[in-house]
Structures are given as C-alpha cells and as structure tokens.
Amino acid sequence: MTTAHDILLTNDDGVAAPGLAALERALDGLGRLVVVAPDAERSASGHAITMTNPLRLSEVARSPGVRGYAVNGTPADCVKLALHTLLPAPPRLVISGINLGPNTGTNVLYSGTVSAATEGTIFNIPSLAVSLRSYARDGDFSPAAHFAREFAARILSRGLPEGVLLNVNVPALPRDQIRGIRITRLARYRYRDSYDVRQDPRGRNYYWLTGEDAEILKPEPDLDAVAVEEGFVSVTPLCYDLTCLSFAGELRGWLDGSNLKA
C-alpha cells in the first residue's frame, strides 16, 4: 500500500522540462507523486543551497493526481524544502531527472541532477538520478523513462544501502537498440575549457564559458561514459562520503618529519 507523496520528483532542468514530464508519465501507477523542481534551469549548480535570499514557491499544474511546485532555488533546495516543509511524511523514494545530457564521470560533482538525489540520500531516503545522453530538447525520453520506472520499482521493493544512490545514464537510442545494462564506475575526464571574452555596453569585460570538451582518461569498459557510448545503460552506485580510504592508512607516514602532528 502506497501513501500520499511517497515518490518525490525533481530535476535541474526546470519544472517545465520535457524530461521531468516523461518521468512523471512513466511512473504513473507506481505510487503517489509530488513534483518539486526549480522554476528555471539550474544546470551545473552542484550541491549549492540558498542561504542569503528567501526561497519562494508556487503551485504548478501537473498530471491529474500529481501536485507540483516550482521553487526559485537550486535542486538541492527543492529536495530540502520538500522534505522539511512541504511533505507531511518522508517520501519512499526521490528521483531526479530525466536530465537532458549525461551525468557521467567527474561531471557528477557539478551536476544539480545528481546533487538533488544525493540530498535525498543524506536523509536516508533511497534516491535515483537519471540522465539521457542527448542534448536535443525534442529528443525521445521514453527509453530513459522506461528504465527509470524499472529501477524505481526495484528500489521500492528492495531498497538501497544507507548512504548509497544510483546514478543512471541512458543512451539516446531506441529501446530495441540498447545493448543492456552495465554496472559502472565514474570515468575521469581531462577538460578543455575555454571562455569567450566579451564587453558589455559600458566597456567592461565579461567571460562566457564556451568550451567543455572532455577527454576520458584511461577508457575502460566499466567506466560510465564508455558504457553509454557503447550503447549500454550505465548504473553507478554513488555515495557522498568522499573520504579517500586508500590513502588514509598512509597519511600518518606521509606527515612524518613535518611540523604537523597526527
């Protein structure tokens, strides 16, 4: 038996994004849904939260039986506001997406989509981030929506370990051309960023990020970016504990001989 507001939906592309609408349609019948999403695009906002300005929200029309809210904040703001103010009880599941564009490799550190799911995980709510490897706003979100529903159903029935979320990236292919599901780890990218230097009408310089080419370091089949490029759905378990355990044991020796005391 499901309860009201047992699945919380959010994103970083904004409340009117087609990926969010596709996700909402795909989850019909799986549980009672509530949408709390940014009022405009907040891509690459990471895990930022709003502290120096007030948050405002407005109710927006969604599918029949689905309540929707637009928030003038970040994806993490949306989840925090939903959990602590809007919902009468914690949801059974948080789903963020479907994002327009992949969230693979070190991009997850910038991703508002992944950060919204991480926020749910921080409060011990099973969470899922879903992205489509396409930047076409009129693209077909239905294959990604199908997999989102399948993963959501599995999470609702089996749960996730505490502190772990799933980051799912889906190729922009018809469902019958997707080669399967691959369990992956994060790729490492070398970025080639560039900025256009322009001038405003008062003659002051401003800078616009234009180049975001990324090269995968040491491509291997079990990397998320490689899996999606090869036509597989990538599923990466993530946790917000950033401790480097492989180096922690060596740290005392690394500090020997310094003025620091371990």
TIBA-327533 format. One record per residue: x, y, z of N, C-alpha, C, CB in turn; residue in one letter. Coordinates in steps of 0.1 Angstrom, whole numbers, padded with zeros to 4 digits, always signed. Glycine has a CB too. Example, Ala and Ser with C-alpha at 12.3 -4.5 7.8 and 13.67 -1.06 7.14 Angstrom:
BEGIN
+0132-0057+0078+0123-0045+0078+0132-0033+0078+0113-0045+0090A
+0128-0022+0071+0137-0011+0071+0129+0000+0079+0141-0006+0057S
//
This chain:
BEGIN
+0009-0012+0000+0000+0000+0000+0009+0012+0000-0010+0000+0012M
+0007+0021-0010+0015+0033-0011+0008+0044-0003+0017+0038-0025T
+0015+0054+0001+0009+0065+0008+0011+0078+0001+0016+0067+0022T
+0004+0089+0004+0005+0101-0003+0019+0106-0003-0004+0112+0003A
+0023+0112-0014+0037+0118-0016+0048+0108-0013+0038+0129-0006H
+0046+0095-0018+0057+0086-0015+0068+0086-0025+0051+0072-0014D
+0066+0093-0036+0077+0094-0046+0079+0109-0049+0075+0086-0059I
+0091+0115-0046+0094+0129-0049+0102+0130-0061+0101+0135-0037L
+0097+0138-0071+0104+0140-0083+0110+0154-0084+0094+0138-0095L
+0122+0156-0089+0128+0169-0091+0138+0168-0102+0136+0173-0078T
+0145+0179-0105+0154+0179-0116+0163+0192-0115+0147+0178-0130N
+0171+0194-0125+0179+0207-0125+0176+0214-0138+0193+0205-0124D
+0168+0208-0147+0164+0215-0160+0152+0224-0159+0162+0204-0171D
+0146+0224-0147+0134+0233-0145+0121+0225-0146+0134+0243-0156G
+0111+0231-0139+0098+0224-0137+0091+0221-0150+0090+0232-0128V
+0094+0229-0161+0087+0227-0173+0095+0218-0183+0085+0240-0180A
+0106+0212-0179+0114+0204-0187+0107+0191-0192+0127+0200-0180A
+0109+0188-0205+0103+0176-0210+0107+0163-0204+0105+0175-0225P
+0120+0162-0199+0124+0150-0192+0117+0147-0179+0139+0151-0190G
+0114+0158-0172+0106+0156-0160+0092+0152-0163+0106+0170-0152L
+0086+0157-0173+0072+0153-0177+0072+0138-0182+0067+0162-0189A
+0083+0134-0189+0084+0120-0193+0085+0111-0181+0095+0118-0203A
+0093+0115-0172+0095+0107-0159+0082+0106-0152+0105+0113-0150L
+0074+0117-0151+0061+0117-0144+0052+0107-0151+0055+0131-0144E
+0051+0107-0164+0042+0098-0171+0046+0083-0169+0042+0101-0186R
+0059+0081-0169+0064+0067-0168+0061+0061-0154+0079+0066-0171A
+0060+0069-0144+0058+0064-0130+0043+0063-0127+0065+0073-0121L
+0035+0066-0136+0020+0065-0133+0017+0052-0128+0012+0069-0146D
+0010+0051-0117+0006+0039-0111+0016+0032-0101+0003+0029-0122G
+0028+0037-0101+0038+0032-0092+0037+0037-0078+0052+0034-0098L
+0031+0048-0077+0030+0055-0064+0024+0069-0065+0043+0055-0056G
+0021+0075-0054+0016+0089-0055+0028+0098-0056+0008+0092-0042R
+0027+0107-0066+0038+0116-0070+0036+0130-0065+0040+0115-0085L
+0047+0136-0061+0048+0151-0060+0060+0156-0066+0047+0155-0044V
+0059+0167-0074+0070+0173-0081+0074+0186-0074+0066+0176-0096V
+0086+0187-0071+0092+0199-0065+0105+0202-0073+0094+0198-0049V
+0105+0212-0082+0116+0214-0091+0119+0229-0092+0113+0208-0105A
+0131+0232-0097+0134+0247-0099+0124+0253-0109+0148+0248-0103P
+0122+0266-0107+0113+0274-0116+0120+0277-0129+0109+0287-0109D
+0133+0275-0130+0140+0277-0143+0152+0267-0143+0145+0292-0144A
+0159+0267-0154+0171+0257-0155+0181+0261-0144+0177+0257-0169E
+0186+0251-0137+0197+0253-0128+0208+0242-0130+0192+0251-0113R
+0211+0240-0143+0221+0230-0146+0235+0234-0141+0222+0228-0161S
+0243+0224-0137+0256+0226-0132+0257+0235-0119+0265+0233-0142A
+0246+0234-0111+0246+0241-0099+0251+0233-0087+0231+0245-0095S
+0255+0220-0090+0261+0212-0080+0252+0210-0068+0274+0218-0075G
+0258+0210-0056+0250+0208-0044+0248+0221-0036+0257+0198-0034H
+0247+0232-0044+0245+0245-0038+0232+0246-0031+0247+0257-0048A
+0231+0254-0020+0218+0257-0014+0217+0272-0012+0217+0249+0000I
+0205+0277-0011+0203+0291-0010+0202+0295+0005+0190+0295-0017T
+0211+0305+0009+0212+0309+0023+0210+0324+0025+0225+0305+0029M
+0213+0332+0015+0213+0346+0017+0201+0353+0010+0225+0352+0011T
+0192+0345+0004+0180+0350-0002+0168+0341+0002+0181+0352-0017N
+0156+0347+0003+0144+0338+0006+0141+0329-0005+0133+0347+0010P
+0136+0317-0002+0130+0308-0012+0115+0311-0014+0133+0294-0009L
+0111+0311-0026+0096+0312-0029+0092+0301-0038+0094+0326-0036R
+0080+0296-0036+0074+0286-0044+0060+0289-0048+0075+0272-0036L
+0057+0283-0059+0043+0285-0065+0038+0271-0069+0043+0295-0076S
+0026+0269-0068+0020+0256-0072+0018+0256-0087+0006+0253-0065E
+0021+0245-0094+0020+0245-0109+0012+0232-0112+0034+0244-0115V
+0006+0233-0124-0003+0222-0128+0006+0211-0133-0013+0227-0139A
+0002+0199-0129+0009+0187-0134-0002+0177-0139+0017+0180-0123R
+0001+0164-0140-0008+0154-0144-0019+0153-0134-0001+0141-0147S
-0031+0148-0137-0041+0145-0127-0036+0137-0115-0053+0139-0133P
-0039+0142-0103-0034+0135-0092-0020+0137-0087-0036+0120-0094G
-0013+0146-0095+0001+0149-0091+0002+0164-0087+0010+0146-0103V
+0007+0166-0075+0009+0180-0071+0023+0185-0075+0007+0181-0056R
+0023+0197-0080+0036+0202-0085+0039+0216-0079+0036+0203-0099G
+0052+0218-0076+0056+0231-0071+0069+0236-0078+0059+0230-0056Y
+0070+0249-0081+0082+0255-0087+0088+0263-0076+0078+0263-0099A
+0102+0262-0075+0109+0268-0064+0120+0277-0071+0116+0258-0055V
+0122+0289-0066+0132+0298-0071+0146+0295-0065+0128+0313-0069N
+0149+0282-0065+0162+0278-0059+0169+0267-0067+0160+0274-0045G
+0178+0261-0060+0186+0250-0067+0179+0237-0065+0200+0249-0060T
+0183+0226-0072+0178+0213-0070+0179+0208-0056+0185+0203-0079P
+0190+0211-0049+0191+0207-0035+0181+0214-0026+0206+0209-0030A
+0179+0227-0029+0169+0235-0022+0155+0228-0023+0168+0249-0028D
+0152+0223-0035+0139+0217-0038+0137+0205-0029+0138+0214-0053C
+0147+0197-0028+0146+0185-0020+0145+0188-0005+0158+0175-0023V
+0153+0197-0001+0153+0201+0013+0140+0207+0017+0164+0211+0016K
+0134+0216+0008+0122+0222+0011+0110+0212+0011+0119+0233+0001L
+0111+0203+0002+0101+0192+0002+0101+0183+0014+0103+0183-0010A
+0113+0179+0018+0114+0170+0030+0111+0177+0043+0128+0165+0031L
+0114+0190+0044+0113+0196+0057+0101+0205+0059+0125+0204+0060H
+0094+0208+0048+0083+0218+0048+0070+0213+0041+0087+0231+0043T
+0072+0208+0029+0060+0206+0020+0054+0192+0023+0064+0206+0006L
+0061+0182+0026+0056+0168+0027+0052+0165+0041+0065+0158+0021L
+0041+0159+0043+0037+0155+0057+0045+0144+0063+0023+0152+0058P
+0052+0136+0054+0060+0125+0059+0071+0123+0048+0051+0112+0060A
+0082+0117+0052+0093+0114+0042+0088+0106+0031+0105+0108+0049P
+0092+0109+0018+0088+0100+0007+0096+0087+0008+0091+0107-0006P
+0090+0077+0001+0097+0064+0000+0109+0064-0010+0087+0053-0004R
+0109+0074-0019+0119+0075-0030+0120+0089-0035+0115+0065-0041L
+0132+0093-0038+0135+0105-0045+0141+0102-0059+0145+0115-0037V
+0135+0108-0069+0140+0106-0083+0143+0119-0089+0130+0097-0092I
+0155+0121-0094+0160+0134-0100+0162+0131-0115+0172+0139-0093S
+0155+0139-0124+0157+0138-0138+0144+0139-0146+0163+0124-0141G
+0143+0134-0157+0154+0129-0166+0162+0140-0171+0148+0120-0177I
+0175+0140-0168+0183+0152-0173+0186+0151-0188+0196+0151-0165N
+0186+0163-0193+0190+0165-0207+0205+0166-0208+0183+0177-0214L
+0211+0155-0212+0226+0154-0212+0231+0145-0202+0232+0168-0210G
+0242+0138-0204+0247+0127-0195+0253+0134-0182+0257+0119-0202P
+0252+0126-0172+0259+0130-0159+0268+0118-0156+0249+0133-0147N
+0280+0118-0162+0290+0107-0161+0303+0113-0156+0292+0100-0174T
+0311+0104-0150+0324+0108-0146+0324+0119-0136+0332+0112-0158G
+0334+0127-0137+0336+0138-0128+0325+0149-0129+0349+0145-0129T
+0317+0148-0140+0306+0157-0141+0296+0156-0129+0298+0154-0154N
+0296+0145-0122+0286+0143-0111+0289+0154-0100+0287+0129-0106V
+0302+0159-0100+0305+0169-0090+0298+0182-0093+0320+0171-0089L
+0295+0185-0105+0289+0197-0110+0274+0196-0110+0294+0202-0123Y
+0269+0184-0112+0255+0181-0116+0245+0184-0105+0254+0166-0119S
+0235+0193-0108+0224+0195-0100+0215+0183-0099+0216+0207-0104G
+0214+0176-0110+0206+0164-0110+0211+0154-0100+0206+0157-0124T
+0224+0150-0100+0229+0141-0090+0229+0146-0076+0244+0137-0094V
+0231+0159-0075+0231+0165-0061+0217+0165-0055+0236+0180-0062S
+0207+0166-0063+0193+0165-0057+0191+0151-0052+0183+0168-0068A
+0195+0141-0059+0194+0127-0054+0203+0125-0042+0198+0117-0065A
+0215+0131-0042+0223+0130-0031+0217+0136-0018+0237+0137-0033T
+0210+0147-0020+0203+0153-0008+0193+0143-0002+0196+0166-0013E
+0186+0136-0010+0177+0126-0005+0184+0115+0003+0169+0119-0016G
+0196+0111-0003+0204+0101+0004+0209+0105+0017+0215+0097-0005T
+0213+0118+0018+0217+0123+0031+0207+0121+0042+0221+0138+0029I
+0194+0122+0038+0184+0120+0048+0178+0106+0048+0172+0130+0045F
+0187+0097+0043+0184+0082+0043+0171+0078+0036+0182+0078+0058N
+0169+0085+0025+0158+0082+0016+0164+0076+0003+0149+0095+0013I
+0160+0064-0001+0165+0058-0013+0163+0068-0025+0158+0045-0017P
+0174+0070-0033+0174+0080-0043+0180+0076-0056+0181+0093-0038S
+0175+0082-0067+0179+0078-0080+0181+0090-0089+0169+0068-0086L
+0192+0091-0096+0193+0101-0106+0194+0095-0120+0207+0109-0104A
+0186+0101-0130+0185+0095-0143+0188+0106-0153+0171+0089-0145V
+0197+0103-0163+0201+0112-0174+0200+0106-0187+0214+0118-0171S
+0198+0114-0197+0198+0109-0211+0210+0115-0219+0184+0113-0219L
+0217+0106-0226+0229+0111-0233+0225+0118-0246+0238+0099-0236R
+0219+0129-0245+0214+0137-0256+0212+0151-0252+0201+0131-0262S
+0215+0161-0261+0212+0175-0258+0201+0180-0267+0225+0183-0260Y
+0194+0171-0273+0183+0175-0282+0170+0177-0274+0180+0165-0293A
+0165+0189-0272+0154+0192-0264+0141+0185-0269+0151+0207-0263R
+0141+0182-0282+0129+0174-0287+0132+0160-0288+0125+0180-0301D
+0142+0155-0281+0146+0141-0282+0136+0132-0275+0160+0139-0275G
+0138+0119-0277+0129+0108-0272+0134+0104-0258+0129+0096-0281D
+0126+0108-0248+0129+0105-0234+0123+0091-0230+0125+0116-0225F
+0115+0085-0239+0108+0073-0234+0117+0062-0230+0098+0069-0245S
+0128+0058-0237+0136+0047-0232+0142+0050-0219+0148+0045-0242P
+0147+0062-0216+0152+0066-0203+0141+0065-0192+0158+0080-0203A
+0129+0069-0196+0118+0069-0187+0114+0054-0183+0105+0076-0193A
+0115+0045-0193+0112+0031-0191+0122+0026-0181+0114+0023-0204H
+0135+0028-0182+0145+0023-0173+0143+0030-0159+0159+0025-0178F
+0140+0043-0159+0137+0049-0146+0126+0042-0138+0133+0064-0149A
+0116+0038-0145+0105+0031-0138+0110+0018-0133+0093+0029-0148R
+0117+0011-0141+0122-0003-0137+0131-0002-0125+0130-0009-0149E
+0140+0008-0125+0149+0010-0113+0141+0015-0101+0160+0020-0116F
+0131+0024-0103+0123+0028-0092+0115+0017-0086+0113+0039-0097A
+0110+0008-0094+0102-0003-0089+0111-0012-0081+0095-0011-0100A
+0123-0015-0086+0133-0023-0079+0137-0017-0065+0145-0026-0087R
+0139-0004-0065+0143+0003-0053+0131+0002-0043+0147+0017-0055I
+0119+0004-0047+0108+0004-0038+0106-0010-0032+0095+0008-0046L
+0110-0020-0040+0108-0034-0034+0120-0039-0026+0105-0043-0046S
+0132-0034-0030+0144-0040-0023+0152-0030-0015+0153-0046-0034R
+0149-0017-0018+0157-0006-0011+0171-0005-0016+0157-0009+0004G
+0178+0004-0009+0192+0006-0012+0200+0007+0001+0195+0019-0021L
+0213+0004+0001+0221+0005+0013+0221+0020+0018+0235+0000+0011P
+0222+0022+0031+0222+0035+0036+0234+0043+0030+0223+0035+0051E
+0232+0055+0026+0242+0064+0021+0246+0061+0006+0254+0062+0029G
+0238+0053-0001+0241+0050-0015+0230+0054-0024+0244+0034-0017V
+0233+0060-0035+0223+0064-0045+0227+0058-0058+0221+0079-0047L
+0218+0056-0068+0221+0051-0081+0221+0062-0091+0211+0040-0085L
+0231+0063-0099+0233+0073-0110+0231+0065-0123+0246+0081-0109N
+0221+0068-0130+0217+0060-0142+0219+0069-0154+0203+0054-0142V
+0226+0065-0164+0227+0072-0177+0223+0063-0188+0242+0077-0179N
+0214+0069-0197+0208+0061-0208+0212+0066-0221+0193+0061-0206V
+0216+0057-0230+0220+0062-0244+0208+0068-0251+0226+0050-0252P
+0210+0077-0260+0199+0082-0268+0197+0073-0280+0203+0097-0273A
+0191+0061-0277+0188+0051-0287+0174+0046-0285+0199+0040-0287L
+0168+0041-0295+0155+0033-0293+0158+0022-0284+0150+0028-0307P
+0147+0018-0276+0149+0007-0266+0154-0006-0272+0136+0005-0259R
+0150-0009-0284+0155-0022-0290+0169-0021-0295+0145-0026-0301D
+0175-0010-0295+0189-0008-0298+0199-0007-0286+0191+0003-0308Q
+0193-0006-0275+0201-0005-0263+0206-0019-0259+0193+0001-0251I
+0219-0021-0257+0226-0034-0257+0224-0041-0243+0240-0032-0260R
+0220-0033-0233+0218-0039-0220+0222-0029-0209+0227-0052-0219G
+0224-0035-0197+0228-0026-0186+0242-0030-0181+0217-0028-0174I
+0250-0020-0178+0263-0023-0173+0265-0016-0160+0274-0018-0184R
+0270-0023-0150+0273-0017-0137+0287-0010-0139+0273-0027-0126I
+0288+0002-0135+0300+0010-0139+0306+0018-0127+0296+0020-0150T
+0317+0024-0130+0323+0033-0120+0326+0046-0128+0337+0028-0115R
+0329+0057-0120+0330+0070-0126+0342+0071-0135+0330+0081-0115L
+0341+0077-0147+0352+0080-0155+0359+0092-0150+0347+0082-0170A
+0372+0094-0154+0379+0106-0151+0381+0113-0164+0393+0103-0144R
+0378+0126-0164+0379+0134-0176+0391+0144-0175+0366+0142-0178Y
+0397+0147-0186+0405+0159-0187+0397+0169-0195+0419+0156-0194R
+0394+0181-0189+0386+0191-0195+0395+0201-0203+0378+0199-0185Y
+0389+0205-0214+0395+0216-0222+0385+0228-0223+0398+0211-0237R
+0384+0235-0211+0375+0246-0210+0381+0258-0218+0372+0249-0196D
+0372+0267-0222+0376+0279-0228+0365+0290-0226+0380+0278-0243S
+0369+0302-0226+0360+0313-0223+0360+0323-0234+0362+0320-0209Y
+0349+0328-0239+0348+0340-0247+0349+0352-0239+0335+0340-0256D
+0358+0361-0242+0359+0374-0235+0352+0384-0243+0374+0378-0233V
+0341+0390-0237+0333+0400-0244+0332+0413-0236+0319+0394-0247R
+0326+0423-0241+0324+0435-0234+0310+0439-0233+0332+0447-0241Q
+0306+0444-0222+0292+0449-0220+0292+0463-0226+0288+0449-0206D
+0280+0470-0227+0279+0483-0233+0287+0494-0225+0264+0487-0233P
+0291+0491-0213+0299+0501-0206+0314+0498-0208+0296+0501-0191R
+0318+0489-0216+0332+0486-0219+0339+0477-0209+0339+0499-0220G
+0331+0470-0200+0337+0461-0191+0337+0447-0196+0329+0462-0177R
+0348+0440-0194+0349+0426-0198+0340+0417-0190+0363+0422-0197N
+0334+0407-0197+0328+0396-0190+0332+0383-0198+0312+0397-0190Y
+0330+0372-0191+0335+0359-0196+0324+0349-0197+0347+0354-0187Y
+0324+0342-0208+0313+0332-0211+0320+0319-0214+0304+0337-0223W
+0317+0309-0206+0322+0295-0208+0317+0290-0221+0319+0286-0196L
+0325+0286-0230+0321+0281-0243+0326+0267-0247+0325+0291-0254T
+0338+0264-0241+0343+0251-0245+0343+0241-0233+0358+0252-0250G
+0337+0230-0235+0336+0220-0224+0340+0206-0229+0322+0220-0218E
+0349+0206-0239+0353+0193-0244+0360+0185-0233+0363+0194-0256D
+0358+0172-0233+0364+0164-0222+0369+0151-0228+0353+0161-0211A
+0381+0147-0224+0387+0135-0228+0387+0125-0217+0402+0138-0233E
+0383+0113-0219+0383+0103-0209+0397+0098-0207+0373+0091-0213I
+0402+0098-0194+0415+0093-0191+0414+0078-0189+0420+0100-0178L
+0422+0070-0196+0423+0056-0195+0409+0049-0197+0428+0052-0181K
+0403+0051-0209+0390+0045-0212+0390+0030-0209+0386+0048-0226P
+0380+0025-0202+0378+0011-0199+0364+0007-0199+0385+0007-0185E
+0360-0005-0203+0346-0009-0204+0337-0006-0192+0345-0023-0208P
+0343-0006-0180+0334-0005-0169+0333+0010-0164+0339-0013-0157D
+0338+0019-0172+0335+0033-0169+0322+0038-0174+0347+0042-0175L
+0315+0046-0167+0302+0050-0171+0301+0057-0184+0296+0060-0160D
+0310+0066-0187+0310+0073-0200+0312+0063-0212+0320+0084-0200A
+0321+0054-0210+0324+0044-0220+0312+0035-0223+0336+0035-0217V
+0306+0030-0212+0294+0022-0213+0283+0028-0221+0289+0018-0199A
+0280+0041-0218+0269+0048-0225+0273+0050-0240+0266+0061-0219V
+0285+0053-0243+0290+0055-0256+0288+0042-0264+0305+0059-0257E
+0290+0031-0257+0289+0018-0264+0275+0012-0265+0298+0008-0257E
+0265+0020-0260+0251+0016-0262+0245+0009-0250+0250+0008-0273G
+0252+0010-0238+0246+0004-0226+0241+0014-0217+0257-0004-0219F
+0231+0010-0209+0226+0018-0198+0237+0017-0187+0212+0014-0193V
+0242+0028-0182+0252+0028-0172+0245+0030-0158+0263+0039-0174S
+0248+0021-0148+0243+0022-0135+0255+0023-0125+0234+0010-0131V
+0257+0034-0119+0268+0036-0110+0263+0039-0096+0277+0048-0114T
+0267+0031-0086+0264+0034-0072+0273+0044-0067+0265+0021-0063P
+0267+0055-0061+0275+0066-0056+0272+0068-0041+0271+0079-0063L
+0281+0073-0034+0279+0077-0020+0285+0091-0018+0285+0067-0010C
+0280+0098-0008+0285+0112-0006+0297+0112+0004+0274+0120+0000Y
+0302+0101+0009+0314+0100+0017+0326+0101+0008+0314+0087+0026D
+0333+0112+0008+0344+0115-0002+0357+0111+0004+0344+0129-0006L
+0357+0104+0016+0370+0100+0022+0378+0091+0013+0367+0093+0035T
+0390+0094+0011+0399+0085+0003+0405+0075+0012+0410+0094-0004C
+0398+0064+0014+0403+0053+0023+0416+0047+0019+0392+0043+0024L
+0419+0047+0006+0431+0041+0001+0443+0048+0006+0431+0039-0014S
+0442+0061+0008+0453+0069+0013+0453+0072+0028+0453+0082+0005F
+0441+0070+0034+0440+0073+0048+0451+0066+0057+0426+0070+0053A
+0453+0053+0053+0462+0045+0061+0477+0049+0059+0461+0031+0057G
+0480+0056+0048+0493+0061+0046+0496+0075+0051+0496+0060+0031E
+0485+0082+0055+0486+0096+0058+0496+0099+0070+0472+0102+0061L
+0496+0090+0080+0505+0093+0091+0519+0093+0087+0502+0082+0103R
+0523+0083+0079+0536+0082+0074+0539+0094+0064+0539+0070+0066G
+0530+0098+0057+0531+0110+0048+0535+0122+0056+0519+0112+0039W
+0529+0123+0068+0531+0135+0076+0544+0135+0084+0519+0137+0086L
+0550+0123+0085+0562+0122+0093+0573+0132+0089+0568+0107+0093D
+0580+0138+0098+0590+0147+0095+0585+0161+0093+0597+0142+0083G
+0572+0163+0093+0567+0177+0092+0564+0183+0106+0554+0177+0083S
+0561+0195+0106+0557+0202+0118+0543+0199+0122+0560+0217+0117N
+0536+0192+0114+0522+0188+0118+0522+0176+0127+0514+0186+0105L
+0512+0176+0135+0511+0164+0145+0499+0156+0141+0510+0169+0159K
+0501+0143+0139+0489+0135+0135+0485+0127+0148+0493+0125+0124A
//
